[in-house]
């Protein structure tokens, strides 16, 4: 899979697009089961037509551009989303800068300049709620009519349900806020996890007898908070068990998530390493304590609960 950042860089694959491509468009936040159905259909269509498959993403997300104060927390940062798409069989991911000029494109201009002239689309796979163009004026019906005129076909994917309800990023966020890790796992098709780089912290954990990894998850908010039994990937041959506290703390730059992971029976420094943290079991909500001793006592209880979950 190749990542292309910016419409101006499409020229690097113009020779590949001469015969056309099969395209899907969306936010793909979480790359959940509904997204996976769309991706599978697109890849299958591309294989059948012997054409490259392309996913079009946006940065920032449209709602983050138009109403940043109302934008929901992301399930994935950009790096995590690209990693998730790598396992889907997609040939190219095109990341388009969502800015004033792009948002001002009419539905007609989007179809003509982006889909036809830039990408030479032969088939388009979209969700049944897909909208595009200035003021969301374009929809599946519009695409169908445009395709008949301009030489491409369109498939709209029906809603993908689990337990009689639509699978969506919003539903997963709600499950994580509870947190209901089991439901989130069902909707995602895998346990919820996130990536982060190990950074230097205040070294408070060492004074409490619980050395921790402090992580920078490259986002301003996490979709989940609390204390969890976790496994950490990328540091050993198999995921390593531990206990994590996910919360918020003020910084010079505003607010960023505070993520501290205590690994059981681990002594090596991991500063600078990129690791993956998978939430396995919810222990308790985040809370404040009256003093260091109370905090130390609770951390010990949290660690014991996590060890019991892992049968250590």
C-alpha positions, 0 to 999 in steps of 0.5 A: 500500500502506498500513501499519497499526501495531497492532490498535487501528488497524484501525478506520481501515479498518473501512469497507474491511473491511465486505465482507471481505478476503483475508489472509496471515500470516507473518514474511516475513523476506527476502520470498524466492521462497517468500514471493513465491509466497504473496503472488502467490496472495493478491493474485490471490485478492483480485482475483478476489473484489474484496476488499482484500489484507492481510498480517499481520506481527509485531514483534518476531518470535515467536521474538524474544519467546519466546527472544531468545537463540536468535533467528536474525539477520534478513535484513531490518529492518522498514523493508526488509521494508515496502519489499519488500512495496510491490512485491508488489501488497498493499493493506494491511500490518498490523503486530501487536505480539507481546506477552504478551497476544497470545501468550496467545491460544488458536487459537480466540480468534485465529480469532474475535477477530482473523480474524473480528471484527477483519478479517472474513476471507473467504479466508486464504492460508498456508504449509504449515507455518503454526502459530498460537495459544498453544503453536502449537496451531492449524494448517491443519486447524484453520483449515479446520474453523473456516472451514467454521463461520465463513464463510471459506476457506483455501488452504495453499501447498505448499513452494516448492523450488529445486534440490530443497530448500525455499526458506526464510529459514534456507537464505538465512542459511546461504548468506550465512554462507558467503557464497554470494551466487549461491545467496542471489540465486537464493533471494531472486529478487534480489541481497542488499541492505540499507539504512542511514543514513550517519552520522559515523564516526571519520574513520579512512578519510580518514587512510588515503587511503580515505574511507568512508561509515559506515552505521547499518543499524538492526539489532544483527547482519548476516547476512553479514560480510566485504569485498565489491564493492558498488553503492550506490543512492540517491546517483546516477542509477545504482548507484555502485560501491565496496568495503565492509567489514561486521563488528562493533565494540563500542559504548557500547550493546553491539554493532552492525554496523560497515559502511564503504563506500568509493565509487570516484571519489566526493567528496560528503558524504552524512551523513544520507542513506538508501542501499541497498547491494547485495553484488555479489562476495565478496572476503575474510573480515573480519580483524584487522591488525598496525598501520595500515600493514598495514590500509592495504595490505590496503584498497588490495588490496581496492579493486583487486579490487573495481575489477577486478570492476567492470572500472574 
